Amino acid sequence: MQVFKYVHKLQQIITEQRQSGKTIGFVPTMGALHAGHLALIRAALQQCDYVVCSIFVNPTQFNDATDLEKYPRTVAADFQKLYAVECHAIFLPEVDEIYPEPAPILPPLEFGQLTQVLEGAHRAGHFAGVVQVVHRLLDIVRPDYLYMGQKDYQQQAIIGAMLTQLSSTIQLITAPTVREKDGLAMSSRNTRLTAQQRQLAPLLHQVLSGVKTDITQQSIEHVERAAQQQLTDAGFVVDYLSVVDGTTLQAIEVFEDAKSVVVVVAASLGDIRLIDNLIIS
Ligand code: AMP
């Protein structure tokens, strides 16, 4: 496993790989790796000849300074996990390697409502930071395949839209959410839950599963309200729980089986904000 801190060294190796006909897979992460991240790496290893995993806690996507400061950093354990799955390369840059002065200019991109709703409405500037860092990382790695998790549903939708706008040849592969046995979606933030919060947290997935069942029998508005209430009663502070179109992420009022429909949720336990989603159809 090769470890890179600098863009030019990484690019040198990737160029060599590409020149010898190898395909490049890329898995961007913020570290504190868990089985969800490793599933993405494994998918990449199955499909590509050379797999790069980046670990970079991107400051520009945090709208809350405390959240950035408290974000778990477990580089030694991350290395062990990547070594165990036989990932080929780790890219571990410092901030000024990703954001050199003068800052690389982003091409004009237009996402319309996609970046405004849900997480966009609750985390000002978050997606501008995500688009900035993913664009920069893709410009460095220039992979054939990019792997992202369904766990961050809106994020992968926005990056998909970015690749389309750029007429990029990079293929986005979205992998299913990996969950704990009790249904809680794996997340680096889960490590910060207290024992009591950790016991409550699987309710998020249970409630989403309930929405998936109920939506065929009751109005969306009713189902959403009941689900929000269930979470609130249990002690969550709910930012949103919405049934949305899986492509536009706009709220839908009437359920139609034939359309892409997803239920998305963001809710906090204490100061830990959790997100999850479930594809309904
Ligand atoms: P993060 O380190 O949280 O920025 O996540 C890096 C990548 O891993 C993103 O594409 C996430 O969507 C994905 N990811 C995070 N948690 C999971 C999970 N439980 N299952 C599948 N993918 C995940």
py3Dmol code that shows the C-alpha trace and the ligand (Angstrom):
import py3Dmol

protein = """\
ATOM      1  CA  MET A   1       0.000   0.000   0.000  1.00  0.00           C
ATOM      2  CA  GLN A   2       1.424   3.357  -1.026  1.00  0.00           C
ATOM      3  CA  VAL A   3       0.846   6.490   1.031  1.00  0.00           C
ATOM      4  CA  PHE A   4       0.930   9.946  -0.551  1.00  0.00           C
ATOM      5  CA  LYS A   5       0.873  13.366   1.036  1.00  0.00           C
ATOM      6  CA  TYR A   6       1.654  15.346  -2.078  1.00  0.00           C
ATOM      7  CA  VAL A   7      -0.341  15.823  -5.268  1.00  0.00           C
ATOM      8  CA  HIS A   8       2.609  15.551  -7.653  1.00  0.00           C
ATOM      9  CA  LYS A   9       3.813  12.215  -6.222  1.00  0.00           C
ATOM     10  CA  LEU A  10       0.331  10.705  -6.380  1.00  0.00           C
ATOM     11  CA  GLN A  11      -0.180  11.957  -9.916  1.00  0.00           C
ATOM     12  CA  GLN A  12       3.154  10.484 -10.985  1.00  0.00           C
ATOM     13  CA  ILE A  13       2.106   6.997  -9.846  1.00  0.00           C
ATOM     14  CA  ILE A  14      -1.412   7.293 -11.274  1.00  0.00           C
ATOM     15  CA  THR A  15       0.020   8.384 -14.630  1.00  0.00           C
ATOM     16  CA  GLU A  16       2.293   5.329 -14.642  1.00  0.00           C
ATOM     17  CA  GLN A  17      -0.674   3.076 -13.819  1.00  0.00           C
ATOM     18  CA  ARG A  18      -2.788   4.608 -16.551  1.00  0.00           C
ATOM     19  CA  GLN A  19       0.014   4.379 -19.108  1.00  0.00           C
ATOM     20  CA  SER A  20       0.261   0.669 -18.439  1.00  0.00           C
ATOM     21  CA  GLY A  21      -3.446   0.319 -19.224  1.00  0.00           C
ATOM     22  CA  LYS A  22      -4.741   0.120 -15.638  1.00  0.00           C
ATOM     23  CA  THR A  23      -8.149   1.496 -14.627  1.00  0.00           C
ATOM     24  CA  ILE A  24      -8.257   3.847 -11.645  1.00  0.00           C
ATOM     25  CA  GLY A  25     -10.896   3.745  -8.890  1.00  0.00           C
ATOM     26  CA  PHE A  26     -11.278   6.513  -6.336  1.00  0.00           C
ATOM     27  CA  VAL A  27     -12.970   6.564  -2.920  1.00  0.00           C
ATOM     28  CA  PRO A  28     -12.942   9.994  -1.233  1.00  0.00           C
ATOM     29  CA  THR A  29     -13.444   9.914   2.555  1.00  0.00           C
ATOM     30  CA  MET A  30     -12.949  12.028   5.644  1.00  0.00           C
ATOM     31  CA  GLY A  31     -11.406   9.100   7.526  1.00  0.00           C
ATOM     32  CA  ALA A  32     -12.564   7.459  10.778  1.00  0.00           C
ATOM     33  CA  LEU A  33     -13.159   4.529   8.464  1.00  0.00           C
ATOM     34  CA  HIS A  34     -15.849   1.927   9.126  1.00  0.00           C
ATOM     35  CA  ALA A  35     -17.393  -0.992   7.231  1.00  0.00           C
ATOM     36  CA  GLY A  36     -19.400   1.441   5.029  1.00  0.00           C
ATOM     37  CA  HIS A  37     -16.207   3.006   3.698  1.00  0.00           C
ATOM     38  CA  LEU A  38     -14.573  -0.415   3.333  1.00  0.00           C
ATOM     39  CA  ALA A  39     -17.517  -1.663   1.248  1.00  0.00           C
ATOM     40  CA  LEU A  40     -16.817   1.180  -1.188  1.00  0.00           C
ATOM     41  CA  ILE A  41     -13.118   0.251  -1.301  1.00  0.00           C
ATOM     42  CA  ARG A  42     -13.982  -3.417  -1.903  1.00  0.00           C
ATOM     43  CA  ALA A  43     -16.380  -2.485  -4.715  1.00  0.00           C
ATOM     44  CA  ALA A  44     -13.601  -0.375  -6.249  1.00  0.00           C
ATOM     45  CA  LEU A  45     -11.061  -3.184  -5.887  1.00  0.00           C
ATOM     46  CA  GLN A  46     -13.391  -5.584  -7.694  1.00  0.00           C
ATOM     47  CA  GLN A  47     -13.876  -3.237 -10.623  1.00  0.00           C
ATOM     48  CA  CYS A  48     -10.580  -1.356 -10.949  1.00  0.00           C
ATOM     49  CA  ASP A  49      -6.895  -2.210 -11.236  1.00  0.00           C
ATOM     50  CA  TYR A  50      -5.617   0.578  -8.984  1.00  0.00           C
ATOM     51  CA  VAL A  51      -7.649   2.006  -6.094  1.00  0.00           C
ATOM     52  CA  VAL A  52      -6.957   5.291  -4.333  1.00  0.00           C
ATOM     53  CA  CYS A  53      -8.660   6.205  -1.058  1.00  0.00           C
ATOM     54  CA  SER A  54      -8.313   9.792   0.110  1.00  0.00           C
ATOM     55  CA  ILE A  55      -8.595  10.823   3.737  1.00  0.00           C
ATOM     56  CA  PHE A  56      -9.167  14.544   4.043  1.00  0.00           C
ATOM     57  CA  VAL A  57     -11.366  16.291   6.592  1.00  0.00           C
ATOM     58  CA  ASN A  58     -12.462  19.102   4.317  1.00  0.00           C
ATOM     59  CA  PRO A  59     -12.828  22.324   6.308  1.00  0.00           C
ATOM     60  CA  THR A  60     -14.881  24.087   3.618  1.00  0.00           C
ATOM     61  CA  GLN A  61     -17.854  21.733   3.959  1.00  0.00           C
ATOM     62  CA  PHE A  62     -18.313  22.262   7.713  1.00  0.00           C
ATOM     63  CA  ASN A  63     -20.758  25.027   8.498  1.00  0.00           C
ATOM     64  CA  ASP A  64     -20.147  24.480  12.213  1.00  0.00           C
ATOM     65  CA  ALA A  65     -16.632  25.025  13.637  1.00  0.00           C
ATOM     66  CA  THR A  66     -17.287  22.706  16.606  1.00  0.00           C
ATOM     67  CA  ASP A  67     -18.402  19.904  14.287  1.00  0.00           C
ATOM     68  CA  LEU A  68     -15.114  20.259  12.343  1.00  0.00           C
ATOM     69  CA  GLU A  69     -13.075  20.334  15.528  1.00  0.00           C
ATOM     70  CA  LYS A  70     -14.846  17.288  16.996  1.00  0.00           C
ATOM     71  CA  TYR A  71     -14.841  15.261  13.786  1.00  0.00           C
ATOM     72  CA  PRO A  72     -13.146  11.939  14.700  1.00  0.00           C
ATOM     73  CA  ARG A  73      -9.591  11.493  13.382  1.00  0.00           C
ATOM     74  CA  THR A  74      -8.223   7.937  13.589  1.00  0.00           C
ATOM     75  CA  VAL A  75      -5.486   7.827  10.951  1.00  0.00           C
ATOM     76  CA  ALA A  76      -3.500   4.896  12.426  1.00  0.00           C
ATOM     77  CA  ALA A  77      -6.588   2.660  12.620  1.00  0.00           C
ATOM     78  CA  ASP A  78      -7.638   3.831   9.126  1.00  0.00           C
ATOM     79  CA  PHE A  79      -4.261   2.742   7.723  1.00  0.00           C
ATOM     80  CA  GLN A  80      -4.649  -0.713   9.264  1.00  0.00           C
ATOM     81  CA  LYS A  81      -8.115  -1.154   7.768  1.00  0.00           C
ATOM     82  CA  LEU A  82      -7.001  -0.036   4.310  1.00  0.00           C
ATOM     83  CA  TYR A  83      -3.963  -2.305   4.512  1.00  0.00           C
ATOM     84  CA  ALA A  84      -6.185  -5.249   5.519  1.00  0.00           C
ATOM     85  CA  VAL A  85      -8.484  -4.820   2.492  1.00  0.00           C
ATOM     86  CA  GLU A  86      -5.424  -4.357   0.232  1.00  0.00           C
ATOM     87  CA  CYS A  87      -6.242  -0.867  -0.964  1.00  0.00           C
ATOM     88  CA  HIS A  88      -3.474   0.252  -3.322  1.00  0.00           C
ATOM     89  CA  ALA A  89      -2.987   3.883  -2.334  1.00  0.00           C
ATOM     90  CA  ILE A  90      -3.919   6.338   0.398  1.00  0.00           C
ATOM     91  CA  PHE A  91      -3.905  10.043  -0.321  1.00  0.00           C
ATOM     92  CA  LEU A  92      -3.537  11.992   2.912  1.00  0.00           C
ATOM     93  CA  PRO A  93      -3.044  15.632   1.986  1.00  0.00           C
ATOM     94  CA  GLU A  94      -2.735  18.706   4.202  1.00  0.00           C
ATOM     95  CA  VAL A  95      -5.181  21.553   3.642  1.00  0.00           C
ATOM     96  CA  ASP A  96      -2.764  23.679   1.592  1.00  0.00           C
ATOM     97  CA  GLU A  97      -2.158  20.783  -0.787  1.00  0.00           C
ATOM     98  CA  ILE A  98      -5.876  20.705  -1.634  1.00  0.00           C
ATOM     99  CA  TYR A  99      -6.363  24.457  -1.515  1.00  0.00           C
ATOM    100  CA  PRO A 100      -3.133  26.040  -2.796  1.00  0.00           C
ATOM    101  CA  GLU A 101      -2.908  29.798  -3.311  1.00  0.00           C
ATOM    102  CA  PRO A 102      -4.066  31.112  -5.680  1.00  0.00           C
ATOM    103  CA  ALA A 103      -7.155  28.900  -5.394  1.00  0.00           C
ATOM    104  CA  PRO A 104      -7.930  26.789  -8.477  1.00  0.00           C
ATOM    105  CA  ILE A 105     -10.990  28.252 -10.190  1.00  0.00           C
ATOM    106  CA  LEU A 106     -14.111  26.098 -10.308  1.00  0.00           C
ATOM    107  CA  PRO A 107     -15.970  26.021 -13.612  1.00  0.00           C
ATOM    108  CA  PRO A 108     -19.452  27.568 -13.393  1.00  0.00           C
ATOM    109  CA  LEU A 109     -21.848  24.917 -12.139  1.00  0.00           C
ATOM    110  CA  GLU A 110     -25.583  25.264 -11.638  1.00  0.00           C
ATOM    111  CA  PHE A 111     -27.459  22.871  -9.380  1.00  0.00           C
ATOM    112  CA  GLY A 112     -30.757  24.730  -8.983  1.00  0.00           C
ATOM    113  CA  GLN A 113     -32.861  23.311  -6.169  1.00  0.00           C
ATOM    114  CA  LEU A 114     -30.680  20.222  -5.743  1.00  0.00           C
ATOM    115  CA  THR A 115     -28.270  22.036  -3.420  1.00  0.00           C
ATOM    116  CA  GLN A 116     -30.948  24.220  -1.795  1.00  0.00           C
ATOM    117  CA  VAL A 117     -33.242  21.617  -0.245  1.00  0.00           C
ATOM    118  CA  LEU A 118     -32.813  19.177   2.695  1.00  0.00           C
ATOM    119  CA  GLU A 119     -29.152  19.302   3.840  1.00  0.00           C
ATOM    120  CA  GLY A 120     -28.664  22.438   1.744  1.00  0.00           C
ATOM    121  CA  ALA A 121     -31.413  24.227   3.661  1.00  0.00           C
ATOM    122  CA  HIS A 122     -30.010  23.209   7.047  1.00  0.00           C
ATOM    123  CA  ARG A 123     -26.253  23.434   6.460  1.00  0.00           C
ATOM    124  CA  ALA A 124     -25.460  26.718   4.715  1.00  0.00           C
ATOM    125  CA  GLY A 125     -22.507  26.387   2.345  1.00  0.00           C
ATOM    126  CA  HIS A 126     -22.091  22.649   2.967  1.00  0.00           C
ATOM    127  CA  PHE A 127     -22.590  21.542  -0.625  1.00  0.00           C
ATOM    128  CA  ALA A 128     -20.492  24.383  -2.029  1.00  0.00           C
ATOM    129  CA  GLY A 129     -17.673  22.897   0.074  1.00  0.00           C
ATOM    130  CA  VAL A 130     -18.437  19.327  -1.011  1.00  0.00           C
ATOM    131  CA  VAL A 131     -18.502  20.285  -4.703  1.00  0.00           C
ATOM    132  CA  GLN A 132     -15.284  22.273  -4.296  1.00  0.00           C
ATOM    133  CA  VAL A 133     -13.368  19.423  -2.652  1.00  0.00           C
ATOM    134  CA  VAL A 134     -14.686  16.610  -4.856  1.00  0.00           C
ATOM    135  CA  HIS A 135     -13.975  18.653  -7.977  1.00  0.00           C
ATOM    136  CA  ARG A 136     -10.428  19.315  -6.772  1.00  0.00           C
ATOM    137  CA  LEU A 137      -9.838  15.671  -5.768  1.00  0.00           C
ATOM    138  CA  LEU A 138     -11.155  14.400  -9.103  1.00  0.00           C
ATOM    139  CA  ASP A 139      -8.912  16.863 -10.891  1.00  0.00           C
ATOM    140  CA  ILE A 140      -5.946  15.411  -8.980  1.00  0.00           C
ATOM    141  CA  VAL A 141      -6.803  11.693  -9.251  1.00  0.00           C
ATOM    142  CA  ARG A 142      -8.664  11.684 -12.599  1.00  0.00           C
ATOM    143  CA  PRO A 143     -10.206   8.271 -11.909  1.00  0.00           C
ATOM    144  CA  ASP A 144     -12.252   6.132 -14.272  1.00  0.00           C
ATOM    145  CA  TYR A 145     -14.688   5.267 -11.463  1.00  0.00           C
ATOM    146  CA  LEU A 146     -15.756   7.298  -8.434  1.00  0.00           C
ATOM    147  CA  TYR A 147     -17.378   5.475  -5.495  1.00  0.00           C
ATOM    148  CA  MET A 148     -19.820   7.165  -3.148  1.00  0.00           C
ATOM    149  CA  GLY A 149     -22.358   5.947  -0.596  1.00  0.00           C
ATOM    150  CA  GLN A 150     -26.132   6.040  -0.818  1.00  0.00           C
ATOM    151  CA  LYS A 151     -25.943   7.015   2.865  1.00  0.00           C
ATOM    152  CA  ASP A 152     -25.283  10.602   1.717  1.00  0.00           C
ATOM    153  CA  TYR A 153     -28.035  10.484  -0.867  1.00  0.00           C
ATOM    154  CA  GLN A 154     -28.134  14.189  -1.707  1.00  0.00           C
ATOM    155  CA  GLN A 155     -24.346  14.378  -1.915  1.00  0.00           C
ATOM    156  CA  GLN A 156     -24.104  11.618  -4.535  1.00  0.00           C
ATOM    157  CA  ALA A 157     -27.004  13.175  -6.486  1.00  0.00           C
ATOM    158  CA  ILE A 158     -25.180  16.530  -6.577  1.00  0.00           C
ATOM    159  CA  ILE A 159     -21.848  14.982  -7.572  1.00  0.00           C
ATOM    160  CA  GLY A 160     -23.671  13.007 -10.290  1.00  0.00           C
ATOM    161  CA  ALA A 161     -25.150  16.286 -11.536  1.00  0.00           C
ATOM    162  CA  MET A 162     -21.691  17.889 -11.441  1.00  0.00           C
ATOM    163  CA  LEU A 163     -20.190  15.093 -13.576  1.00  0.00           C
ATOM    164  CA  THR A 164     -23.042  15.443 -16.075  1.00  0.00           C
ATOM    165  CA  GLN A 165     -22.558  19.215 -16.329  1.00  0.00           C
ATOM    166  CA  LEU A 166     -18.835  18.789 -16.851  1.00  0.00           C
ATOM    167  CA  SER A 167     -19.479  16.107 -19.502  1.00  0.00           C
ATOM    168  CA  SER A 168     -17.057  14.039 -17.460  1.00  0.00           C
ATOM    169  CA  THR A 169     -16.122  10.505 -18.449  1.00  0.00           C
ATOM    170  CA  ILE A 170     -15.793   9.559 -14.762  1.00  0.00           C
ATOM    171  CA  GLN A 171     -18.441   7.015 -13.846  1.00  0.00           C
ATOM    172  CA  LEU A 172     -20.139   7.474 -10.480  1.00  0.00           C
ATOM    173  CA  ILE A 173     -20.935   4.244  -8.655  1.00  0.00           C
ATOM    174  CA  THR A 174     -23.305   4.647  -5.703  1.00  0.00           C
ATOM    175  CA  ALA A 175     -23.060   1.791  -3.198  1.00  0.00           C
ATOM    176  CA  PRO A 176     -25.833   0.775  -0.772  1.00  0.00           C
ATOM    177  CA  THR A 177     -25.737   1.938   2.838  1.00  0.00           C
ATOM    178  CA  VAL A 178     -23.967  -0.430   5.223  1.00  0.00           C
ATOM    179  CA  ARG A 179     -25.760  -0.750   8.559  1.00  0.00           C
ATOM    180  CA  GLU A 180     -25.082  -2.041  12.037  1.00  0.00           C
ATOM    181  CA  LYS A 181     -27.008  -5.208  12.997  1.00  0.00           C
ATOM    182  CA  ASP A 182     -29.704  -3.083  14.629  1.00  0.00           C
ATOM    183  CA  GLY A 183     -30.219  -1.037  11.449  1.00  0.00           C
ATOM    184  CA  LEU A 184     -28.276   2.104  12.358  1.00  0.00           C
ATOM    185  CA  ALA A 185     -26.472   3.403   9.266  1.00  0.00           C
ATOM    186  CA  MET A 186     -22.730   3.296   9.879  1.00  0.00           C
ATOM    187  CA  SER A 187     -21.266   6.761  10.273  1.00  0.00           C
ATOM    188  CA  SER A 188     -18.040   8.197  11.641  1.00  0.00           C
ATOM    189  CA  ARG A 189     -20.220  10.368  13.885  1.00  0.00           C
ATOM    190  CA  ASN A 190     -21.750   7.309  15.613  1.00  0.00           C
ATOM    191  CA  THR A 191     -18.615   7.000  17.750  1.00  0.00           C
ATOM    192  CA  ARG A 192     -19.596  10.246  19.468  1.00  0.00           C
ATOM    193  CA  LEU A 193     -23.001   8.955  20.625  1.00  0.00           C
ATOM    194  CA  THR A 194     -23.375   8.240  24.339  1.00  0.00           C
ATOM    195  CA  ALA A 195     -24.472   4.699  25.287  1.00  0.00           C
ATOM    196  CA  GLN A 196     -28.023   5.951  25.769  1.00  0.00           C
ATOM    197  CA  GLN A 197     -28.081   7.828  22.459  1.00  0.00           C
ATOM    198  CA  ARG A 198     -26.616   4.788  20.701  1.00  0.00           C
ATOM    199  CA  GLN A 199     -29.552   2.715  21.986  1.00  0.00           C
ATOM    200  CA  LEU A 200     -32.025   5.224  20.601  1.00  0.00           C
ATOM    201  CA  ALA A 201     -30.311   5.801  17.263  1.00  0.00           C
ATOM    202  CA  PRO A 202     -31.605   2.694  15.371  1.00  0.00           C
ATOM    203  CA  LEU A 203     -35.104   4.174  15.637  1.00  0.00           C
ATOM    204  CA  LEU A 204     -34.173   6.354  12.649  1.00  0.00           C
ATOM    205  CA  HIS A 205     -34.005   3.330  10.366  1.00  0.00           C
ATOM    206  CA  GLN A 206     -37.075   1.733  11.945  1.00  0.00           C
ATOM    207  CA  VAL A 207     -39.076   4.888  11.301  1.00  0.00           C
ATOM    208  CA  LEU A 208     -37.898   5.046   7.671  1.00  0.00           C
ATOM    209  CA  SER A 209     -38.897   1.403   7.199  1.00  0.00           C
ATOM    210  CA  GLY A 210     -42.313   2.240   8.675  1.00  0.00           C
ATOM    211  CA  VAL A 211     -42.699   5.095   6.169  1.00  0.00           C
ATOM    212  CA  LYS A 212     -41.913   2.694   3.325  1.00  0.00           C
ATOM    213  CA  THR A 213     -44.727   0.388   4.447  1.00  0.00           C
ATOM    214  CA  ASP A 214     -47.300   3.022   5.381  1.00  0.00           C
ATOM    215  CA  ILE A 215     -46.947   5.158   2.293  1.00  0.00           C
ATOM    216  CA  THR A 216     -48.881   2.685   0.161  1.00  0.00           C
ATOM    217  CA  GLN A 217     -51.909   3.023   2.444  1.00  0.00           C
ATOM    218  CA  GLN A 218     -51.916   6.566   3.830  1.00  0.00           C
ATOM    219  CA  SER A 219     -51.277  10.078   2.531  1.00  0.00           C
ATOM    220  CA  ILE A 220     -47.637  11.171   2.388  1.00  0.00           C
ATOM    221  CA  GLU A 221     -48.389  14.176   4.551  1.00  0.00           C
ATOM    222  CA  HIS A 222     -49.893  11.980   7.269  1.00  0.00           C
ATOM    223  CA  VAL A 223     -47.089   9.421   7.130  1.00  0.00           C
ATOM    224  CA  GLU A 224     -44.385  12.131   7.317  1.00  0.00           C
ATOM    225  CA  ARG A 225     -46.052  13.841  10.264  1.00  0.00           C
ATOM    226  CA  ALA A 226     -46.489  10.588  12.205  1.00  0.00           C
ATOM    227  CA  ALA A 227     -42.858   9.585  11.559  1.00  0.00           C
ATOM    228  CA  GLN A 228     -41.544  12.987  12.688  1.00  0.00           C
ATOM    229  CA  GLN A 229     -43.664  12.749  15.832  1.00  0.00           C
ATOM    230  CA  GLN A 230     -42.348   9.270  16.616  1.00  0.00           C
ATOM    231  CA  LEU A 231     -38.769  10.573  16.461  1.00  0.00           C
ATOM    232  CA  THR A 232     -39.547  13.702  18.459  1.00  0.00           C
ATOM    233  CA  ASP A 233     -41.313  11.655  21.160  1.00  0.00           C
ATOM    234  CA  ALA A 234     -38.199   9.472  21.473  1.00  0.00           C
ATOM    235  CA  GLY A 235     -35.950  12.498  22.033  1.00  0.00           C
ATOM    236  CA  PHE A 236     -34.677  13.356  18.536  1.00  0.00           C
ATOM    237  CA  VAL A 237     -34.684  16.916  17.246  1.00  0.00           C
ATOM    238  CA  VAL A 238     -35.833  16.481  13.654  1.00  0.00           C
ATOM    239  CA  ASP A 239     -34.503  18.814  10.950  1.00  0.00           C
ATOM    240  CA  TYR A 240     -36.538  17.107   8.240  1.00  0.00           C
ATOM    241  CA  LEU A 241     -38.164  13.830   7.359  1.00  0.00           C
ATOM    242  CA  SER A 242     -39.413  13.984   3.776  1.00  0.00           C
ATOM    243  CA  VAL A 243     -40.568  11.738   1.011  1.00  0.00           C
ATOM    244  CA  VAL A 244     -38.884  13.104  -2.108  1.00  0.00           C
ATOM    245  CA  ASP A 245     -38.371  12.449  -5.785  1.00  0.00           C
ATOM    246  CA  GLY A 246     -35.162  10.415  -6.013  1.00  0.00           C
ATOM    247  CA  THR A 247     -33.795  12.501  -8.881  1.00  0.00           C
ATOM    248  CA  THR A 248     -34.846  16.100  -8.177  1.00  0.00           C
ATOM    249  CA  LEU A 249     -35.105  15.693  -4.368  1.00  0.00           C
ATOM    250  CA  GLN A 250     -38.280  17.768  -4.485  1.00  0.00           C
ATOM    251  CA  ALA A 251     -41.025  16.824  -2.026  1.00  0.00           C
ATOM    252  CA  ILE A 252     -43.760  14.691  -3.542  1.00  0.00           C
ATOM    253  CA  GLU A 253     -47.359  14.813  -2.503  1.00  0.00           C
ATOM    254  CA  VAL A 254     -48.774  11.650  -4.020  1.00  0.00           C
ATOM    255  CA  PHE A 255     -46.969   8.339  -4.067  1.00  0.00           C
ATOM    256  CA  GLU A 256     -46.510   6.677  -7.450  1.00  0.00           C
ATOM    257  CA  ASP A 257     -44.835   3.313  -7.509  1.00  0.00           C
ATOM    258  CA  ALA A 258     -43.287   3.789 -10.941  1.00  0.00           C
ATOM    259  CA  LYS A 259     -41.278   6.861  -9.945  1.00  0.00           C
ATOM    260  CA  SER A 260     -37.987   7.003  -8.071  1.00  0.00           C
ATOM    261  CA  VAL A 261     -38.995   7.813  -4.491  1.00  0.00           C
ATOM    262  CA  VAL A 262     -36.751   8.138  -1.430  1.00  0.00           C
ATOM    263  CA  VAL A 263     -37.475   8.986   2.183  1.00  0.00           C
ATOM    264  CA  VAL A 264     -34.737  11.114   3.735  1.00  0.00           C
ATOM    265  CA  VAL A 265     -34.191  12.154   7.324  1.00  0.00           C
ATOM    266  CA  ALA A 266     -31.886  14.358   9.374  1.00  0.00           C
ATOM    267  CA  ALA A 267     -32.270  14.395  13.147  1.00  0.00           C
ATOM    268  CA  SER A 268     -30.076  15.095  16.150  1.00  0.00           C
ATOM    269  CA  LEU A 269     -29.524  13.315  19.429  1.00  0.00           C
ATOM    270  CA  GLY A 270     -27.897  15.910  21.673  1.00  0.00           C
ATOM    271  CA  ASP A 271     -25.291  17.616  19.493  1.00  0.00           C
ATOM    272  CA  ILE A 272     -24.848  14.609  17.167  1.00  0.00           C
ATOM    273  CA  ARG A 273     -26.664  15.110  13.891  1.00  0.00           C
ATOM    274  CA  LEU A 274     -27.494  11.896  12.028  1.00  0.00           C
ATOM    275  CA  ILE A 275     -28.760  11.468   8.470  1.00  0.00           C
ATOM    276  CA  ASP A 276     -30.244   8.444   6.776  1.00  0.00           C
ATOM    277  CA  ASN A 277     -32.493   7.515   3.879  1.00  0.00           C
ATOM    278  CA  LEU A 278     -34.350   4.599   2.377  1.00  0.00           C
ATOM    279  CA  ILE A 279     -35.212   4.019  -1.267  1.00  0.00           C
ATOM    280  CA  ILE A 280     -38.951   3.391  -1.478  1.00  0.00           C
ATOM    281  CA  SER A 281     -39.204   2.680  -5.170  1.00  0.00           C
TER     282      SER A 281
END
"""
ligand_1 = """\
23
AMP
P -17.368 10.391 4.760
O -16.051 9.894 5.247
O -18.436 10.414 5.792
O -17.235 11.680 3.976
O -17.860 9.308 3.703
C -17.072 8.928 2.615
C -17.920 8.097 1.670
O -18.385 6.946 2.358
C -19.154 8.863 1.177
O -19.356 8.577 -0.197
C -20.258 8.299 2.033
O -21.531 8.352 1.434
C -19.796 6.859 2.194
N -20.405 6.256 3.380
C -20.454 6.761 4.636
N -21.153 5.949 5.454
C -21.559 4.902 4.690
C -22.335 3.724 4.953
N -22.819 3.461 6.166
N -22.552 2.873 3.925
C -22.072 3.129 2.685
N -21.334 4.223 2.368
C -21.094 5.091 3.357
"""
view = py3Dmol.view(width=600, height=400)
view.addModel(protein, "pdb")
view.setStyle({"model": 0}, {"cartoon": {"style": "trace"}})
view.addModel(ligand_1, "xyz")
view.setStyle({"model": 1}, {"stick": {}})
view.zoomTo()
view.show()
